[in-house]
Amino acid sequence: MNSKISNQLKEKYEALNQDVEVHLEGLLHSKPIDYWDYIQTDALLNLQVQRTVFPDEMVFIMYHQINELLFKMILGEIEQVAKNDTVDALFFSSKLMRISRYFDMLTSSFTIMKDGMDVEQYNKFRTTLTPASGFQSAQYRKIEFASTELINLIDKRFRDTIDRNSSYEHAFEHLYWQAAGKDYKTGKKTYTLTAFEARYKDEFIRFTKFYQNNNLWTKFKGLPKDSQTNKELINAMRHYDYTVNIKWVMAHYNTANHYLKINGKTAEATGGSEWVKYMHPKYQKRIFFPDLWTEKEIETWGTDI
């Protein structure tokens, strides 16, 4: 064995208070890694469980599972920025462009859903999905929490009534996606929203407490002034914001509209949500980095696509 590598191995395991000889002996008994074991192919290909006999349901399931894997990749990139105390413009830009590429892929891939399923099959198997809803993606909600300050995710109707002194609990009750399952006049929530909160609310509140001061927008505003005026970084921020909050959302919106527009009327989503109002960017004007857009751009947000 190369003496340099041997010494490095010894140093590594001594630092862990481990006997390097024992670990080297273990290599004698371990088997070489195979692609299918490393990727866990068998486990991955057995995660699809249909509720109906319609073959296009498999497209629906796998597409959403792929989305969740990409969401995990995005959260991993954001975390590297959030937990780095010495972020500079170059590092920030490189991570943002990685994230944007993931969302570019998510956006373009919606044609798989829009043009890749039989409408008649979809409108039959979708009834078995009730009361599940796409807004129940916890990872996507985390991406939003990790991207911007909580005030920018508040339902536009209540944004002026909530400030930094508001409790997390109060702010949470007025997040824009609550509109998908809540009657604000009565306070009554749908089963879909109630079940989602029962599963994730405590986790979300813990998550937002960390990211309130470590989200991408706050991190950007904490950079030196010369970095905040870096054109490459600003373009990366704007690209990410526009891609997530307009392009990807509208691709999702148009796909849903394609399947739920029946006889000229829009059908209710599986979770019972008023999905048109909470999803379309022109209603909520979800903007992660508001100071990087002009008043005109904000005013016309979501109306140019």
C-alpha positions as CSV (number, residue, x, y, z in Angstrom):
1,M,0.0,0.0,0.0
2,N,1.2,3.5,-0.8
3,S,2.9,4.8,2.4
4,K,1.2,8.2,2.1
5,I,-2.3,6.6,2.0
6,S,-1.4,4.2,4.7
7,N,-0.4,7.1,7.0
8,Q,-3.5,9.1,6.1
9,L,-5.7,6.1,7.0
10,K,-3.8,5.6,10.3
11,E,-4.3,9.3,11.1
12,K,-8.0,9.2,10.2
13,Y,-8.8,6.2,12.4
14,E,-6.6,7.3,15.3
15,A,-8.6,10.6,15.4
16,L,-11.7,8.5,15.8
17,N,-10.0,6.3,18.5
18,Q,-10.3,3.4,16.2
19,D,-7.8,0.6,15.2
20,V,-7.0,1.0,11.5
21,E,-5.9,-2.7,11.3
22,V,-9.5,-3.8,12.3
23,H,-11.0,-1.7,9.6
24,L,-8.5,-2.9,7.0
25,E,-9.3,-6.5,8.0
26,G,-13.0,-5.7,7.4
27,L,-12.2,-5.0,3.8
28,L,-11.2,-8.6,3.4
29,H,-14.8,-9.7,4.1
30,S,-16.8,-6.9,2.4
31,K,-18.1,-7.4,-1.2
32,P,-17.5,-4.9,-4.0
33,I,-20.3,-2.4,-4.5
34,D,-22.7,-2.8,-7.4
35,Y,-24.7,-0.2,-9.2
36,W,-28.0,-1.7,-8.1
37,D,-27.0,-1.9,-4.5
38,Y,-25.6,1.6,-4.4
39,I,-28.7,3.2,-6.0
40,Q,-31.0,0.8,-4.2
41,T,-32.7,0.1,-7.5
42,D,-34.9,-2.8,-6.3
43,A,-36.3,-0.7,-3.4
44,L,-36.8,2.3,-5.6
45,L,-38.7,0.3,-8.2
46,N,-41.0,-1.2,-5.6
47,L,-42.2,2.1,-4.2
48,Q,-45.1,2.5,-6.7
49,V,-48.4,1.2,-5.3
50,Q,-51.4,1.8,-7.5
51,R,-54.9,2.3,-6.1
52,T,-56.6,1.4,-9.5
53,V,-56.1,-0.7,-12.6
54,F,-55.5,2.3,-14.9
55,P,-51.9,2.1,-16.3
56,D,-51.6,5.9,-16.4
57,E,-51.9,6.1,-12.7
58,M,-48.3,4.7,-12.6
59,V,-47.2,7.8,-14.6
60,F,-48.8,10.0,-12.0
61,I,-47.2,8.3,-9.1
62,M,-43.7,8.1,-10.5
63,Y,-43.8,11.6,-11.7
64,H,-44.6,12.9,-8.2
65,Q,-42.0,10.7,-6.6
66,I,-39.3,12.1,-9.0
67,N,-40.5,15.6,-8.0
68,E,-40.0,14.8,-4.3
69,L,-36.4,13.5,-5.1
70,L,-35.6,16.8,-6.8
71,F,-37.1,18.8,-3.9
72,K,-34.7,16.9,-1.6
73,M,-31.8,17.9,-3.9
74,I,-32.9,21.5,-3.8
75,L,-33.2,21.5,0.0
76,G,-29.7,20.1,0.2
77,E,-28.3,23.0,-1.9
78,I,-30.2,25.6,0.2
79,E,-28.9,24.1,3.4
80,Q,-25.3,24.5,2.3
81,V,-25.9,28.3,2.0
82,A,-27.9,28.5,5.2
83,K,-25.3,26.8,7.3
84,N,-22.3,28.5,5.8
85,D,-21.1,31.5,7.8
86,T,-18.7,32.7,5.1
87,V,-20.9,32.8,2.0
88,D,-19.6,35.0,-0.8
89,A,-21.2,36.0,-4.1
90,L,-19.5,33.2,-6.1
91,F,-20.6,30.4,-3.8
92,F,-24.1,31.9,-3.5
93,S,-24.5,32.2,-7.3
94,S,-23.2,28.6,-7.9
95,K,-25.8,27.2,-5.5
96,L,-28.6,29.3,-6.8
97,M,-27.9,28.2,-10.4
98,R,-27.9,24.5,-9.3
99,I,-31.3,25.0,-7.6
100,S,-32.6,26.8,-10.7
101,R,-31.5,24.0,-13.0
102,Y,-33.5,21.6,-10.8
103,F,-36.5,23.8,-11.1
104,D,-36.0,24.2,-14.9
105,M,-36.1,20.5,-15.1
106,L,-39.3,20.4,-12.9
107,T,-40.9,23.0,-15.1
108,S,-40.1,21.4,-18.5
109,S,-41.0,18.0,-17.1
110,F,-44.7,18.9,-16.6
111,T,-45.3,18.0,-20.3
112,I,-44.9,14.4,-19.0
113,M,-48.1,15.0,-17.0
114,K,-49.9,17.3,-19.3
115,D,-49.4,15.3,-22.5
116,G,-48.5,11.9,-21.0
117,M,-51.7,10.7,-19.4
118,D,-55.1,9.8,-20.9
119,V,-57.6,12.4,-19.7
120,E,-60.4,9.8,-19.3
121,Q,-58.1,7.5,-17.2
122,Y,-56.9,10.4,-15.1
123,N,-60.5,11.6,-14.3
124,K,-61.3,8.1,-13.1
125,F,-58.3,7.3,-11.0
126,R,-58.1,10.8,-9.5
127,T,-61.3,10.1,-7.5
128,T,-59.4,7.5,-5.5
129,L,-56.9,10.1,-4.5
130,T,-59.4,12.1,-2.5
131,P,-58.7,13.8,0.0
132,A,-54.9,13.9,-0.9
133,S,-53.7,17.1,-2.5
134,G,-50.5,18.4,-4.1
135,F,-50.3,21.2,-1.6
136,Q,-49.5,18.5,1.0
137,S,-45.9,18.3,-0.3
138,A,-44.0,19.1,2.9
139,Q,-40.7,19.4,1.1
140,Y,-42.0,22.0,-1.3
141,R,-43.3,24.0,1.7
142,K,-39.8,23.7,3.3
143,I,-38.3,25.0,0.1
144,E,-40.5,28.1,0.4
145,F,-39.6,28.6,4.1
146,A,-35.9,28.2,3.3
147,S,-36.0,30.7,0.4
148,T,-37.5,33.8,1.9
149,E,-38.8,35.5,5.0
150,L,-42.1,34.3,6.3
151,I,-43.9,37.6,5.5
152,N,-43.4,37.0,1.8
153,L,-45.4,33.7,2.1
154,I,-48.4,35.2,3.9
155,D,-51.7,35.3,2.1
156,K,-51.7,38.7,0.2
157,R,-55.0,39.6,1.9
158,F,-53.4,39.5,5.3
159,R,-49.9,40.6,4.6
160,D,-50.4,44.1,6.0
161,T,-51.7,42.8,9.3
162,I,-48.7,40.6,10.1
163,D,-45.2,41.8,11.0
164,R,-42.0,40.4,12.5
165,N,-43.5,40.7,16.0
166,S,-46.3,38.3,15.1
167,S,-46.1,34.8,16.5
168,Y,-45.1,31.9,14.3
169,E,-48.5,30.3,15.2
170,H,-50.4,33.4,14.0
171,A,-48.3,33.7,10.8
172,F,-48.6,30.0,10.1
173,E,-52.4,30.3,10.1
174,H,-52.2,33.0,7.4
175,L,-49.7,31.4,5.0
176,Y,-50.9,31.6,1.4
177,W,-51.5,27.9,0.9
178,Q,-53.9,27.8,3.9
179,A,-56.4,29.3,1.4
180,A,-56.4,25.9,-0.3
181,G,-58.3,24.4,2.6
182,K,-59.6,27.1,4.9
183,D,-62.7,29.3,5.1
184,Y,-61.3,32.5,6.6
185,K,-64.8,33.7,7.5
186,T,-65.6,30.7,9.7
187,G,-62.1,29.5,10.3
188,K,-63.2,26.0,9.3
189,K,-60.6,23.8,7.7
190,T,-60.9,20.9,5.3
191,Y,-59.8,17.4,6.3
192,T,-57.0,17.7,3.8
193,L,-55.5,20.8,5.6
194,T,-56.2,19.4,9.0
195,A,-54.4,16.1,8.3
196,F,-51.5,18.0,6.7
197,E,-51.1,20.2,9.8
198,A,-51.4,17.2,12.2
199,R,-48.5,15.6,10.4
200,Y,-46.2,18.5,9.7
201,K,-47.1,21.7,11.6
202,D,-44.8,21.2,14.6
203,E,-42.0,20.3,12.2
204,F,-42.6,23.3,10.0
205,I,-42.5,25.7,13.0
206,R,-39.2,24.3,14.1
207,F,-37.9,24.5,10.5
208,T,-39.0,28.1,10.1
209,K,-37.4,29.2,13.4
210,F,-34.0,28.3,12.0
211,Y,-34.6,29.6,8.4
212,Q,-36.2,32.8,9.5
213,N,-32.6,34.1,9.9
214,N,-30.9,31.7,7.5
215,N,-33.1,31.7,4.4
216,L,-31.7,32.7,1.0
217,W,-33.2,36.2,1.1
218,T,-31.8,37.0,4.6
219,K,-28.5,35.5,3.7
220,F,-28.3,37.7,0.6
221,K,-29.1,40.8,2.5
222,G,-26.3,40.0,5.0
223,L,-23.7,39.9,2.2
224,P,-21.2,42.8,1.8
225,K,-22.7,45.6,-0.3
226,D,-20.4,44.9,-3.3
227,S,-21.7,41.3,-3.3
228,Q,-25.3,42.5,-3.1
229,T,-24.7,44.6,-6.3
230,N,-23.0,41.7,-8.1
231,K,-24.9,41.4,-11.4
232,E,-24.3,37.7,-11.7
233,L,-25.7,37.0,-8.3
234,I,-28.7,39.3,-8.8
235,N,-29.5,37.6,-12.1
236,A,-29.2,34.2,-10.4
237,M,-31.6,35.4,-7.6
238,R,-34.1,36.8,-10.1
239,H,-33.9,33.7,-12.3
240,Y,-34.6,31.5,-9.3
241,D,-37.5,33.6,-8.1
242,Y,-39.2,33.8,-11.5
243,T,-38.6,30.1,-12.2
244,V,-40.1,28.9,-8.9
245,N,-42.9,31.4,-8.5
246,I,-44.1,31.9,-12.0
247,K,-42.8,29.4,-14.6
248,W,-43.0,26.2,-12.4
249,V,-46.2,27.3,-10.8
250,M,-47.8,28.1,-14.1
251,A,-46.7,24.8,-15.6
252,H,-48.4,23.1,-12.7
253,Y,-51.4,25.3,-13.0
254,N,-51.8,24.7,-16.8
255,T,-51.4,20.9,-16.3
256,A,-54.1,20.9,-13.6
257,N,-56.4,23.0,-15.8
258,H,-55.9,20.6,-18.7
259,Y,-57.3,17.7,-16.7
260,L,-59.8,19.6,-14.5
261,K,-61.5,21.7,-17.2
262,I,-64.6,19.7,-17.8
263,N,-67.4,21.1,-20.2
264,G,-66.0,24.6,-19.8
265,K,-66.0,24.4,-16.0
266,T,-63.1,23.9,-13.6
267,A,-63.5,20.8,-11.4
268,E,-62.7,20.8,-7.7
269,A,-59.2,19.5,-6.8
270,T,-59.0,16.1,-5.0
271,G,-58.3,17.8,-1.7
272,G,-61.3,20.1,-2.2
273,S,-59.0,23.2,-2.6
274,E,-59.9,26.4,-4.4
275,W,-56.7,25.7,-6.3
276,V,-57.1,28.4,-9.0
277,K,-57.0,31.2,-6.4
278,Y,-54.2,29.9,-4.2
279,M,-52.0,28.6,-7.0
280,H,-52.0,31.4,-9.7
281,P,-49.2,33.8,-9.0
282,K,-51.2,36.9,-10.1
283,Y,-53.5,36.4,-7.0
284,Q,-51.0,35.8,-4.3
285,K,-47.9,37.5,-5.8
286,R,-45.5,35.2,-4.1
287,I,-42.1,36.8,-4.5
288,F,-39.1,35.5,-2.6
289,F,-36.8,38.5,-3.2
290,P,-39.1,41.5,-3.5
291,D,-36.4,44.2,-3.5
292,L,-34.8,42.8,-6.6
293,W,-37.9,43.6,-8.7
294,T,-39.3,46.9,-9.9
295,E,-42.7,48.1,-8.9
296,K,-44.0,47.5,-12.4
297,E,-42.6,43.9,-12.4
298,I,-44.4,43.3,-9.1
299,E,-47.6,44.8,-10.3
300,T,-47.7,42.6,-13.4
301,W,-46.3,39.5,-11.5
302,G,-47.7,36.3,-13.1
303,T,-49.7,38.1,-15.9
304,D,-47.1,37.7,-18.6
305,I,-47.2,33.9,-19.0
